[in-house]
Amino acid sequence: MNADLETLTALAQLIRGERIAHLATLRQSAPMASMTLYLPDASFTAFHVHVSRLAWHTQDMAQDPRVALSIAQADDGRADPFTLQRISIRGTAENLGAEQPELKRHWLARFPEQAINFELADFSFWRIAPRDARFVAGFGRIHNLSAAELAACAHP
């Protein structure tokens, strides 16, 4: 990725600053996207979701671990929404199970209202390991990143 420090910093701020993503899975061989909460690890080598096995996206990940996670700047009403920053991360999902004390601590620090989900037996953590990503820093400012380049953006 050929990007300046400002772009790398903007990418790190987008990933850390937003809390909602769209998770795309394959459902019966067709794409399906749904909103989810996410937690990036400090090095951007993993993105975690805490999901119910009753959810379609969880069932889909169990069948086919290929996923995409789309994170975008919230729409602030600007005249040209195409100038909003966004990143699509393609990766592989892995079920980590329910008992992840360190992840749970970080998750609840980011999403305290989600504590109830840890009392339900059908929720577990999934790790999404990035394969590559595409960062749109604004209209016409597009950067393709390998997993290693994405990780390098964690600390510009």
CNS distance restraints for C-alpha pairs under 8 A (distance, minus, plus):
assign (resid   1 and name CA) (resid 143 and name CA) 6.22 0.50 0.50
assign (resid   1 and name CA) (resid 144 and name CA) 6.35 0.50 0.50
assign (resid   1 and name CA) (resid 145 and name CA) 5.77 0.50 0.50
assign (resid   1 and name CA) (resid 149 and name CA) 6.70 0.50 0.50
assign (resid   2 and name CA) (resid 143 and name CA) 7.58 0.50 0.50
assign (resid   3 and name CA) (resid   7 and name CA) 5.94 0.50 0.50
assign (resid   3 and name CA) (resid   8 and name CA) 6.59 0.50 0.50
assign (resid   3 and name CA) (resid 143 and name CA) 7.70 0.50 0.50
assign (resid   4 and name CA) (resid   8 and name CA) 6.42 0.50 0.50
assign (resid   5 and name CA) (resid   9 and name CA) 6.00 0.50 0.50
assign (resid   5 and name CA) (resid 156 and name CA) 6.47 0.50 0.50
assign (resid   6 and name CA) (resid  10 and name CA) 6.11 0.50 0.50
assign (resid   7 and name CA) (resid  11 and name CA) 6.24 0.50 0.50
assign (resid   7 and name CA) (resid 137 and name CA) 6.96 0.50 0.50
assign (resid   8 and name CA) (resid  12 and name CA) 6.36 0.50 0.50
assign (resid   8 and name CA) (resid 153 and name CA) 5.54 0.50 0.50
assign (resid   8 and name CA) (resid 156 and name CA) 5.83 0.50 0.50
assign (resid   9 and name CA) (resid  13 and name CA) 6.11 0.50 0.50
assign (resid   9 and name CA) (resid 153 and name CA) 7.30 0.50 0.50
assign (resid   9 and name CA) (resid 156 and name CA) 6.00 0.50 0.50
assign (resid  10 and name CA) (resid  14 and name CA) 6.08 0.50 0.50
assign (resid  10 and name CA) (resid 137 and name CA) 7.65 0.50 0.50
assign (resid  11 and name CA) (resid  15 and name CA) 6.31 0.50 0.50
assign (resid  11 and name CA) (resid 135 and name CA) 7.48 0.50 0.50
assign (resid  11 and name CA) (resid 137 and name CA) 7.56 0.50 0.50
assign (resid  11 and name CA) (resid 153 and name CA) 7.10 0.50 0.50
assign (resid  12 and name CA) (resid  16 and name CA) 6.13 0.50 0.50
assign (resid  12 and name CA) (resid 153 and name CA) 6.16 0.50 0.50
assign (resid  12 and name CA) (resid 154 and name CA) 5.65 0.50 0.50
assign (resid  12 and name CA) (resid 155 and name CA) 7.58 0.50 0.50
assign (resid  12 and name CA) (resid 156 and name CA) 7.88 0.50 0.50
assign (resid  13 and name CA) (resid  17 and name CA) 5.45 0.50 0.50
assign (resid  14 and name CA) (resid  18 and name CA) 5.93 0.50 0.50
assign (resid  14 and name CA) (resid  71 and name CA) 7.80 0.50 0.50
assign (resid  14 and name CA) (resid  72 and name CA) 7.42 0.50 0.50
assign (resid  14 and name CA) (resid  73 and name CA) 6.75 0.50 0.50
assign (resid  14 and name CA) (resid  85 and name CA) 7.50 0.50 0.50
assign (resid  14 and name CA) (resid  86 and name CA) 7.67 0.50 0.50
assign (resid  15 and name CA) (resid  40 and name CA) 7.29 0.50 0.50
assign (resid  15 and name CA) (resid  71 and name CA) 7.08 0.50 0.50
assign (resid  16 and name CA) (resid  40 and name CA) 7.07 0.50 0.50
assign (resid  18 and name CA) (resid  71 and name CA) 7.27 0.50 0.50
assign (resid  18 and name CA) (resid  72 and name CA) 7.41 0.50 0.50
assign (resid  18 and name CA) (resid  73 and name CA) 6.90 0.50 0.50
assign (resid  18 and name CA) (resid  74 and name CA) 7.86 0.50 0.50
assign (resid  19 and name CA) (resid  37 and name CA) 5.76 0.50 0.50
assign (resid  19 and name CA) (resid  38 and name CA) 5.99 0.50 0.50
assign (resid  19 and name CA) (resid  39 and name CA) 7.37 0.50 0.50
assign (resid  20 and name CA) (resid  35 and name CA) 6.87 0.50 0.50
assign (resid  20 and name CA) (resid  36 and name CA) 5.82 0.50 0.50
assign (resid  20 and name CA) (resid  37 and name CA) 4.72 0.50 0.50
assign (resid  20 and name CA) (resid  38 and name CA) 6.33 0.50 0.50
assign (resid  20 and name CA) (resid  71 and name CA) 6.86 0.50 0.50
assign (resid  21 and name CA) (resid  35 and name CA) 5.79 0.50 0.50
assign (resid  21 and name CA) (resid  36 and name CA) 5.45 0.50 0.50
assign (resid  21 and name CA) (resid  37 and name CA) 6.06 0.50 0.50
assign (resid  21 and name CA) (resid  38 and name CA) 6.60 0.50 0.50
assign (resid  21 and name CA) (resid  69 and name CA) 6.32 0.50 0.50
assign (resid  21 and name CA) (resid  70 and name CA) 5.37 0.50 0.50
assign (resid  21 and name CA) (resid  71 and name CA) 4.71 0.50 0.50
assign (resid  21 and name CA) (resid  72 and name CA) 7.25 0.50 0.50
assign (resid  22 and name CA) (resid  33 and name CA) 6.03 0.50 0.50
assign (resid  22 and name CA) (resid  34 and name CA) 5.27 0.50 0.50
assign (resid  22 and name CA) (resid  35 and name CA) 4.42 0.50 0.50
assign (resid  22 and name CA) (resid  36 and name CA) 5.90 0.50 0.50
assign (resid  22 and name CA) (resid  69 and name CA) 5.68 0.50 0.50
assign (resid  22 and name CA) (resid  70 and name CA) 5.02 0.50 0.50
assign (resid  22 and name CA) (resid  71 and name CA) 6.68 0.50 0.50
assign (resid  23 and name CA) (resid  33 and name CA) 5.33 0.50 0.50
assign (resid  23 and name CA) (resid  34 and name CA) 5.36 0.50 0.50
assign (resid  23 and name CA) (resid  35 and name CA) 6.18 0.50 0.50
assign (resid  23 and name CA) (resid  36 and name CA) 6.47 0.50 0.50
assign (resid  23 and name CA) (resid  57 and name CA) 7.51 0.50 0.50
assign (resid  23 and name CA) (resid  67 and name CA) 7.02 0.50 0.50
assign (resid  23 and name CA) (resid  68 and name CA) 5.83 0.50 0.50
assign (resid  23 and name CA) (resid  69 and name CA) 4.68 0.50 0.50
assign (resid  23 and name CA) (resid  70 and name CA) 6.48 0.50 0.50
assign (resid  24 and name CA) (resid  31 and name CA) 6.51 0.50 0.50
assign (resid  24 and name CA) (resid  32 and name CA) 5.40 0.50 0.50
assign (resid  24 and name CA) (resid  33 and name CA) 4.08 0.50 0.50
assign (resid  24 and name CA) (resid  34 and name CA) 6.53 0.50 0.50
assign (resid  24 and name CA) (resid  57 and name CA) 7.61 0.50 0.50
assign (resid  24 and name CA) (resid  67 and name CA) 5.56 0.50 0.50
assign (resid  24 and name CA) (resid  68 and name CA) 4.99 0.50 0.50
assign (resid  24 and name CA) (resid  69 and name CA) 6.27 0.50 0.50
assign (resid  24 and name CA) (resid  70 and name CA) 7.90 0.50 0.50
assign (resid  25 and name CA) (resid  31 and name CA) 5.77 0.50 0.50
assign (resid  25 and name CA) (resid  32 and name CA) 5.37 0.50 0.50
assign (resid  25 and name CA) (resid  33 and name CA) 6.34 0.50 0.50
assign (resid  25 and name CA) (resid  57 and name CA) 6.09 0.50 0.50
assign (resid  25 and name CA) (resid  60 and name CA) 6.08 0.50 0.50
assign (resid  25 and name CA) (resid  61 and name CA) 6.61 0.50 0.50
assign (resid  25 and name CA) (resid  64 and name CA) 7.89 0.50 0.50
assign (resid  25 and name CA) (resid  66 and name CA) 6.83 0.50 0.50
assign (resid  25 and name CA) (resid  67 and name CA) 4.96 0.50 0.50
assign (resid  25 and name CA) (resid  68 and name CA) 6.84 0.50 0.50
assign (resid  26 and name CA) (resid  30 and name CA) 5.27 0.50 0.50
assign (resid  26 and name CA) (resid  31 and name CA) 4.68 0.50 0.50
assign (resid  26 and name CA) (resid  32 and name CA) 6.01 0.50 0.50
assign (resid  26 and name CA) (resid  60 and name CA) 6.06 0.50 0.50
assign (resid  26 and name CA) (resid  61 and name CA) 7.74 0.50 0.50
assign (resid  26 and name CA) (resid  64 and name CA) 6.87 0.50 0.50
assign (resid  26 and name CA) (resid  66 and name CA) 7.51 0.50 0.50
assign (resid  26 and name CA) (resid  67 and name CA) 7.39 0.50 0.50
assign (resid  27 and name CA) (resid  31 and name CA) 6.06 0.50 0.50
assign (resid  27 and name CA) (resid  32 and name CA) 6.16 0.50 0.50
assign (resid  27 and name CA) (resid  56 and name CA) 7.87 0.50 0.50
assign (resid  27 and name CA) (resid  57 and name CA) 7.93 0.50 0.50
assign (resid  27 and name CA) (resid  60 and name CA) 5.66 0.50 0.50
assign (resid  32 and name CA) (resid  57 and name CA) 7.76 0.50 0.50
assign (resid  33 and name CA) (resid  57 and name CA) 7.84 0.50 0.50
assign (resid  34 and name CA) (resid  57 and name CA) 7.23 0.50 0.50
assign (resid  36 and name CA) (resid  49 and name CA) 7.27 0.50 0.50
assign (resid  37 and name CA) (resid  49 and name CA) 6.28 0.50 0.50
assign (resid  37 and name CA) (resid  50 and name CA) 7.56 0.50 0.50
assign (resid  38 and name CA) (resid  47 and name CA) 6.48 0.50 0.50
assign (resid  38 and name CA) (resid  48 and name CA) 5.51 0.50 0.50
assign (resid  38 and name CA) (resid  49 and name CA) 4.92 0.50 0.50
assign (resid  38 and name CA) (resid  50 and name CA) 7.62 0.50 0.50
assign (resid  39 and name CA) (resid  47 and name CA) 5.58 0.50 0.50
assign (resid  39 and name CA) (resid  48 and name CA) 4.97 0.50 0.50
assign (resid  39 and name CA) (resid  49 and name CA) 6.52 0.50 0.50
assign (resid  39 and name CA) (resid 107 and name CA) 6.77 0.50 0.50
assign (resid  39 and name CA) (resid 110 and name CA) 7.88 0.50 0.50
assign (resid  40 and name CA) (resid  44 and name CA) 5.89 0.50 0.50
assign (resid  40 and name CA) (resid  45 and name CA) 7.98 0.50 0.50
assign (resid  40 and name CA) (resid  46 and name CA) 6.07 0.50 0.50
assign (resid  40 and name CA) (resid  47 and name CA) 4.30 0.50 0.50
assign (resid  40 and name CA) (resid  48 and name CA) 6.16 0.50 0.50
assign (resid  41 and name CA) (resid  45 and name CA) 6.62 0.50 0.50
assign (resid  41 and name CA) (resid  46 and name CA) 5.55 0.50 0.50
assign (resid  41 and name CA) (resid  47 and name CA) 6.09 0.50 0.50
assign (resid  41 and name CA) (resid  48 and name CA) 7.64 0.50 0.50
assign (resid  42 and name CA) (resid 154 and name CA) 6.81 0.50 0.50
assign (resid  43 and name CA) (resid 151 and name CA) 5.46 0.50 0.50
assign (resid  43 and name CA) (resid 152 and name CA) 7.67 0.50 0.50
assign (resid  43 and name CA) (resid 154 and name CA) 5.30 0.50 0.50
assign (resid  43 and name CA) (resid 155 and name CA) 7.67 0.50 0.50
assign (resid  44 and name CA) (resid 150 and name CA) 6.59 0.50 0.50
assign (resid  44 and name CA) (resid 151 and name CA) 4.95 0.50 0.50
assign (resid  44 and name CA) (resid 153 and name CA) 7.86 0.50 0.50
assign (resid  44 and name CA) (resid 154 and name CA) 5.91 0.50 0.50
assign (resid  45 and name CA) (resid 129 and name CA) 6.13 0.50 0.50
assign (resid  45 and name CA) (resid 130 and name CA) 6.40 0.50 0.50
assign (resid  45 and name CA) (resid 147 and name CA) 7.22 0.50 0.50
assign (resid  45 and name CA) (resid 150 and name CA) 7.72 0.50 0.50
assign (resid  45 and name CA) (resid 151 and name CA) 5.72 0.50 0.50
assign (resid  46 and name CA) (resid 127 and name CA) 6.12 0.50 0.50
assign (resid  46 and name CA) (resid 128 and name CA) 5.46 0.50 0.50
assign (resid  46 and name CA) (resid 129 and name CA) 4.82 0.50 0.50
assign (resid  46 and name CA) (resid 130 and name CA) 6.54 0.50 0.50
assign (resid  47 and name CA) (resid 127 and name CA) 5.81 0.50 0.50
assign (resid  47 and name CA) (resid 128 and name CA) 5.04 0.50 0.50
assign (resid  47 and name CA) (resid 129 and name CA) 6.71 0.50 0.50
assign (resid  47 and name CA) (resid 130 and name CA) 7.89 0.50 0.50
assign (resid  48 and name CA) (resid 125 and name CA) 6.63 0.50 0.50
assign (resid  48 and name CA) (resid 126 and name CA) 5.61 0.50 0.50
assign (resid  48 and name CA) (resid 127 and name CA) 4.68 0.50 0.50
assign (resid  48 and name CA) (resid 128 and name CA) 6.07 0.50 0.50
assign (resid  49 and name CA) (resid 125 and name CA) 5.71 0.50 0.50
assign (resid  49 and name CA) (resid 126 and name CA) 5.36 0.50 0.50
assign (resid  49 and name CA) (resid 127 and name CA) 6.72 0.50 0.50
assign (resid  49 and name CA) (resid 128 and name CA) 7.93 0.50 0.50
assign (resid  50 and name CA) (resid 123 and name CA) 6.45 0.50 0.50
assign (resid  50 and name CA) (resid 124 and name CA) 5.49 0.50 0.50
assign (resid  50 and name CA) (resid 125 and name CA) 4.46 0.50 0.50
assign (resid  50 and name CA) (resid 126 and name CA) 6.32 0.50 0.50
assign (resid  51 and name CA) (resid  55 and name CA) 7.22 0.50 0.50
assign (resid  51 and name CA) (resid  58 and name CA) 6.57 0.50 0.50
assign (resid  51 and name CA) (resid 123 and name CA) 5.22 0.50 0.50
assign (resid  51 and name CA) (resid 124 and name CA) 5.71 0.50 0.50
assign (resid  51 and name CA) (resid 125 and name CA) 6.52 0.50 0.50
assign (resid  51 and name CA) (resid 126 and name CA) 7.52 0.50 0.50
assign (resid  52 and name CA) (resid  58 and name CA) 6.60 0.50 0.50
assign (resid  52 and name CA) (resid 122 and name CA) 5.17 0.50 0.50
assign (resid  52 and name CA) (resid 123 and name CA) 4.22 0.50 0.50
assign (resid  52 and name CA) (resid 124 and name CA) 6.55 0.50 0.50
assign (resid  53 and name CA) (resid  58 and name CA) 5.37 0.50 0.50
assign (resid  53 and name CA) (resid  59 and name CA) 6.21 0.50 0.50
assign (resid  53 and name CA) (resid 122 and name CA) 5.46 0.50 0.50
assign (resid  53 and name CA) (resid 123 and name CA) 6.28 0.50 0.50
assign (resid  53 and name CA) (resid 124 and name CA) 7.65 0.50 0.50
assign (resid  54 and name CA) (resid  58 and name CA) 7.12 0.50 0.50
assign (resid  54 and name CA) (resid  59 and name CA) 7.15 0.50 0.50
assign (resid  54 and name CA) (resid 122 and name CA) 7.16 0.50 0.50
assign (resid  55 and name CA) (resid  59 and name CA) 6.47 0.50 0.50
assign (resid  56 and name CA) (resid  60 and name CA) 6.01 0.50 0.50
assign (resid  57 and name CA) (resid  61 and name CA) 6.14 0.50 0.50
assign (resid  58 and name CA) (resid  62 and name CA) 6.31 0.50 0.50
assign (resid  59 and name CA) (resid  63 and name CA) 6.52 0.50 0.50
assign (resid  60 and name CA) (resid  64 and name CA) 6.02 0.50 0.50
assign (resid  60 and name CA) (resid  65 and name CA) 7.59 0.50 0.50
assign (resid  61 and name CA) (resid  65 and name CA) 4.64 0.50 0.50
assign (resid  61 and name CA) (resid  66 and name CA) 7.10 0.50 0.50
assign (resid  61 and name CA) (resid  67 and name CA) 7.39 0.50 0.50
assign (resid  61 and name CA) (resid  93 and name CA) 6.42 0.50 0.50
assign (resid  61 and name CA) (resid  94 and name CA) 7.86 0.50 0.50
assign (resid  62 and name CA) (resid  95 and name CA) 7.83 0.50 0.50
assign (resid  65 and name CA) (resid  92 and name CA) 5.17 0.50 0.50
assign (resid  65 and name CA) (resid  93 and name CA) 4.78 0.50 0.50
assign (resid  65 and name CA) (resid  94 and name CA) 6.84 0.50 0.50
assign (resid  66 and name CA) (resid  90 and name CA) 7.58 0.50 0.50
assign (resid  66 and name CA) (resid  91 and name CA) 6.01 0.50 0.50
assign (resid  66 and name CA) (resid  92 and name CA) 4.85 0.50 0.50
assign (resid  66 and name CA) (resid  93 and name CA) 6.47 0.50 0.50
assign (resid  67 and name CA) (resid  90 and name CA) 5.93 0.50 0.50
assign (resid  67 and name CA) (resid  91 and name CA) 5.50 0.50 0.50
assign (resid  67 and name CA) (resid  92 and name CA) 5.92 0.50 0.50
assign (resid  67 and name CA) (resid  93 and name CA) 6.65 0.50 0.50
assign (resid  67 and name CA) (resid 128 and name CA) 7.89 0.50 0.50
assign (resid  68 and name CA) (resid  88 and name CA) 6.58 0.50 0.50
assign (resid  68 and name CA) (resid  89 and name CA) 5.36 0.50 0.50
assign (resid  68 and name CA) (resid  90 and name CA) 4.29 0.50 0.50
assign (resid  68 and name CA) (resid  91 and name CA) 6.02 0.50 0.50
assign (resid  69 and name CA) (resid  88 and name CA) 5.67 0.50 0.50
assign (resid  69 and name CA) (resid  89 and name CA) 5.07 0.50 0.50
assign (resid  69 and name CA) (resid  90 and name CA) 6.48 0.50 0.50
assign (resid  69 and name CA) (resid  91 and name CA) 7.97 0.50 0.50
assign (resid  70 and name CA) (resid  86 and name CA) 7.26 0.50 0.50
assign (resid  70 and name CA) (resid  87 and name CA) 5.76 0.50 0.50
assign (resid  70 and name CA) (resid  88 and name CA) 4.35 0.50 0.50
assign (resid  70 and name CA) (resid  89 and name CA) 6.29 0.50 0.50
assign (resid  71 and name CA) (resid  86 and name CA) 5.60 0.50 0.50
assign (resid  71 and name CA) (resid  87 and name CA) 5.36 0.50 0.50
assign (resid  71 and name CA) (resid  88 and name CA) 6.45 0.50 0.50
assign (resid  72 and name CA) (resid  84 and name CA) 7.22 0.50 0.50
assign (resid  72 and name CA) (resid  85 and name CA) 5.91 0.50 0.50
assign (resid  72 and name CA) (resid  86 and name CA) 4.09 0.50 0.50
assign (resid  72 and name CA) (resid  87 and name CA) 6.40 0.50 0.50
assign (resid  73 and name CA) (resid  84 and name CA) 5.78 0.50 0.50
assign (resid  73 and name CA) (resid  85 and name CA) 5.47 0.50 0.50
assign (resid  73 and name CA) (resid  86 and name CA) 6.15 0.50 0.50
assign (resid  74 and name CA) (resid  84 and name CA) 7.78 0.50 0.50
assign (resid  75 and name CA) (resid  81 and name CA) 6.93 0.50 0.50
assign (resid  75 and name CA) (resid  84 and name CA) 7.32 0.50 0.50
assign (resid  77 and name CA) (resid  81 and name CA) 7.48 0.50 0.50
assign (resid  82 and name CA) (resid 138 and name CA) 6.63 0.50 0.50
assign (resid  82 and name CA) (resid 139 and name CA) 5.71 0.50 0.50
assign (resid  83 and name CA) (resid 137 and name CA) 7.51 0.50 0.50
assign (resid  83 and name CA) (resid 138 and name CA) 4.20 0.50 0.50
assign (resid  83 and name CA) (resid 139 and name CA) 4.92 0.50 0.50
assign (resid  84 and name CA) (resid 137 and name CA) 7.27 0.50 0.50
assign (resid  84 and name CA) (resid 138 and name CA) 5.69 0.50 0.50
assign (resid  84 and name CA) (resid 139 and name CA) 7.85 0.50 0.50
assign (resid  85 and name CA) (resid 135 and name CA) 7.54 0.50 0.50
assign (resid  85 and name CA) (resid 136 and name CA) 5.55 0.50 0.50
assign (resid  85 and name CA) (resid 137 and name CA) 4.73 0.50 0.50
assign (resid  85 and name CA) (resid 138 and name CA) 5.43 0.50 0.50
assign (resid  86 and name CA) (resid 135 and name CA) 5.91 0.50 0.50
assign (resid  86 and name CA) (resid 136 and name CA) 5.30 0.50 0.50
assign (resid  86 and name CA) (resid 137 and name CA) 6.71 0.50 0.50
assign (resid  87 and name CA) (resid 133 and name CA) 6.78 0.50 0.50
assign (resid  87 and name CA) (resid 134 and name CA) 5.54 0.50 0.50
assign (resid  87 and name CA) (resid 135 and name CA) 4.31 0.50 0.50
assign (resid  87 and name CA) (resid 136 and name CA) 6.14 0.50 0.50
assign (resid  88 and name CA) (resid 133 and name CA) 5.49 0.50 0.50
assign (resid  88 and name CA) (resid 134 and name CA) 5.35 0.50 0.50
assign (resid  88 and name CA) (resid 135 and name CA) 6.65 0.50 0.50
assign (resid  89 and name CA) (resid 130 and name CA) 6.22 0.50 0.50
assign (resid  89 and name CA) (resid 131 and name CA) 7.38 0.50 0.50
assign (resid  89 and name CA) (resid 132 and name CA) 5.99 0.50 0.50
assign (resid  89 and name CA) (resid 133 and name CA) 4.28 0.50 0.50
assign (resid  89 and name CA) (resid 134 and name CA) 6.65 0.50 0.50
assign (resid  90 and name CA) (resid 130 and name CA) 5.75 0.50 0.50
assign (resid  90 and name CA) (resid 131 and name CA) 5.52 0.50 0.50
assign (resid  90 and name CA) (resid 132 and name CA) 5.53 0.50 0.50
assign (resid  90 and name CA) (resid 133 and name CA) 5.99 0.50 0.50
assign (resid  91 and name CA) (resid 128 and name CA) 5.95 0.50 0.50
assign (resid  91 and name CA) (resid 129 and name CA) 5.25 0.50 0.50
assign (resid  91 and name CA) (resid 130 and name CA) 4.17 0.50 0.50
assign (resid  91 and name CA) (resid 131 and name CA) 4.63 0.50 0.50
assign (resid  91 and name CA) (resid 132 and name CA) 6.94 0.50 0.50
assign (resid  92 and name CA) (resid 127 and name CA) 7.99 0.50 0.50
assign (resid  92 and name CA) (resid 128 and name CA) 5.38 0.50 0.50
assign (resid  92 and name CA) (resid 129 and name CA) 5.29 0.50 0.50
assign (resid  92 and name CA) (resid 130 and name CA) 6.65 0.50 0.50
assign (resid  92 and name CA) (resid 131 and name CA) 7.25 0.50 0.50
assign (resid  93 and name CA) (resid 126 and name CA) 6.33 0.50 0.50
assign (resid  93 and name CA) (resid 127 and name CA) 5.50 0.50 0.50
assign (resid  93 and name CA) (resid 128 and name CA) 4.37 0.50 0.50
assign (resid  93 and name CA) (resid 129 and name CA) 6.46 0.50 0.50
assign (resid  94 and name CA) (resid 126 and name CA) 5.37 0.50 0.50
assign (resid  94 and name CA) (resid 127 and name CA) 5.17 0.50 0.50
assign (resid  94 and name CA) (resid 128 and name CA) 6.46 0.50 0.50
assign (resid  95 and name CA) (resid 124 and name CA) 7.24 0.50 0.50
assign (resid  95 and name CA) (resid 125 and name CA) 6.21 0.50 0.50
assign (resid  95 and name CA) (resid 126 and name CA) 4.43 0.50 0.50
assign (resid  95 and name CA) (resid 127 and name CA) 6.49 0.50 0.50
assign (resid  96 and name CA) (resid 100 and name CA) 7.63 0.50 0.50
assign (resid  96 and name CA) (resid 124 and name CA) 6.96 0.50 0.50
assign (resid  96 and name CA) (resid 125 and name CA) 5.34 0.50 0.50
assign (resid  96 and name CA) (resid 126 and name CA) 5.34 0.50 0.50
assign (resid  96 and name CA) (resid 127 and name CA) 6.68 0.50 0.50
assign (resid  97 and name CA) (resid 124 and name CA) 4.88 0.50 0.50
assign (resid  97 and name CA) (resid 125 and name CA) 5.55 0.50 0.50
assign (resid  97 and name CA) (resid 126 and name CA) 7.27 0.50 0.50
assign (resid  98 and name CA) (resid 123 and name CA) 6.41 0.50 0.50
assign (resid  98 and name CA) (resid 124 and name CA) 4.15 0.50 0.50
assign (resid  98 and name CA) (resid 125 and name CA) 5.89 0.50 0.50
assign (resid  99 and name CA) (resid 124 and name CA) 7.76 0.50 0.50
assign (resid 100 and name CA) (resid 104 and name CA) 5.92 0.50 0.50
assign (resid 100 and name CA) (resid 125 and name CA) 7.54 0.50 0.50
assign (resid 101 and name CA) (resid 105 and name CA) 6.19 0.50 0.50
assign (resid 102 and name CA) (resid 106 and name CA) 6.46 0.50 0.50
assign (resid 103 and name CA) (resid 107 and name CA) 5.89 0.50 0.50
assign (resid 104 and name CA) (resid 108 and name CA) 6.05 0.50 0.50
assign (resid 105 and name CA) (resid 109 and name CA) 6.27 0.50 0.50
assign (resid 106 and name CA) (resid 110 and name CA) 6.39 0.50 0.50
assign (resid 107 and name CA) (resid 111 and name CA) 5.82 0.50 0.50
assign (resid 107 and name CA) (resid 112 and name CA) 7.64 0.50 0.50
assign (resid 108 and name CA) (resid 112 and name CA) 4.51 0.50 0.50
assign (resid 108 and name CA) (resid 113 and name CA) 7.57 0.50 0.50
assign (resid 108 and name CA) (resid 114 and name CA) 6.75 0.50 0.50
assign (resid 108 and name CA) (resid 115 and name CA) 6.52 0.50 0.50
assign (resid 111 and name CA) (resid 115 and name CA) 7.83 0.50 0.50
assign (resid 114 and name CA) (resid 118 and name CA) 7.66 0.50 0.50
assign (resid 115 and name CA) (resid 119 and name CA) 7.45 0.50 0.50
assign (resid 116 and name CA) (resid 120 and name CA) 7.13 0.50 0.50
assign (resid 117 and name CA) (resid 123 and name CA) 6.60 0.50 0.50
assign (resid 118 and name CA) (resid 123 and name CA) 6.90 0.50 0.50
assign (resid 130 and name CA) (resid 147 and name CA) 5.56 0.50 0.50
assign (resid 131 and name CA) (resid 146 and name CA) 6.65 0.50 0.50
assign (resid 131 and name CA) (resid 147 and name CA) 5.20 0.50 0.50
assign (resid 132 and name CA) (resid 144 and name CA) 7.62 0.50 0.50
assign (resid 132 and name CA) (resid 145 and name CA) 5.64 0.50 0.50
assign (resid 132 and name CA) (resid 146 and name CA) 4.42 0.50 0.50
assign (resid 132 and name CA) (resid 147 and name CA) 4.84 0.50 0.50
assign (resid 132 and name CA) (resid 150 and name CA) 7.56 0.50 0.50
assign (resid 133 and name CA) (resid 144 and name CA) 5.94 0.50 0.50
assign (resid 133 and name CA) (resid 145 and name CA) 5.06 0.50 0.50
assign (resid 133 and name CA) (resid 146 and name CA) 6.40 0.50 0.50
assign (resid 133 and name CA) (resid 147 and name CA) 7.15 0.50 0.50
assign (resid 133 and name CA) (resid 150 and name CA) 7.19 0.50 0.50
assign (resid 134 and name CA) (resid 142 and name CA) 7.09 0.50 0.50
assign (resid 134 and name CA) (resid 143 and name CA) 5.71 0.50 0.50
assign (resid 134 and name CA) (resid 144 and name CA) 4.53 0.50 0.50
assign (resid 134 and name CA) (resid 145 and name CA) 6.05 0.50 0.50
assign (resid 135 and name CA) (resid 142 and name CA) 5.77 0.50 0.50
assign (resid 135 and name CA) (resid 143 and name CA) 5.08 0.50 0.50
assign (resid 135 and name CA) (resid 144 and name CA) 6.37 0.50 0.50
assign (resid 135 and name CA) (resid 145 and name CA) 7.61 0.50 0.50
assign (resid 136 and name CA) (resid 140 and name CA) 7.60 0.50 0.50
assign (resid 136 and name CA) (resid 141 and name CA) 5.71 0.50 0.50
assign (resid 136 and name CA) (resid 142 and name CA) 4.49 0.50 0.50
assign (resid 136 and name CA) (resid 143 and name CA) 6.36 0.50 0.50
assign (resid 137 and name CA) (resid 141 and name CA) 5.24 0.50 0.50
assign (resid 137 and name CA) (resid 142 and name CA) 6.22 0.50 0.50
assign (resid 137 and name CA) (resid 143 and name CA) 7.80 0.50 0.50
assign (resid 138 and name CA) (resid 142 and name CA) 7.46 0.50 0.50
assign (resid 145 and name CA) (resid 149 and name CA) 5.40 0.50 0.50
assign (resid 145 and name CA) (resid 150 and name CA) 5.86 0.50 0.50
assign (resid 146 and name CA) (resid 150 and name CA) 6.19 0.50 0.50
assign (resid 147 and name CA) (resid 151 and name CA) 6.26 0.50 0.50
assign (resid 148 and name CA) (resid 152 and name CA) 6.23 0.50 0.50
assign (resid 149 and name CA) (resid 153 and name CA) 6.49 0.50 0.50
assign (resid 150 and name CA) (resid 154 and name CA) 7.09 0.50 0.50
assign (resid 152 and name CA) (resid 156 and name CA) 6.81 0.50 0.50
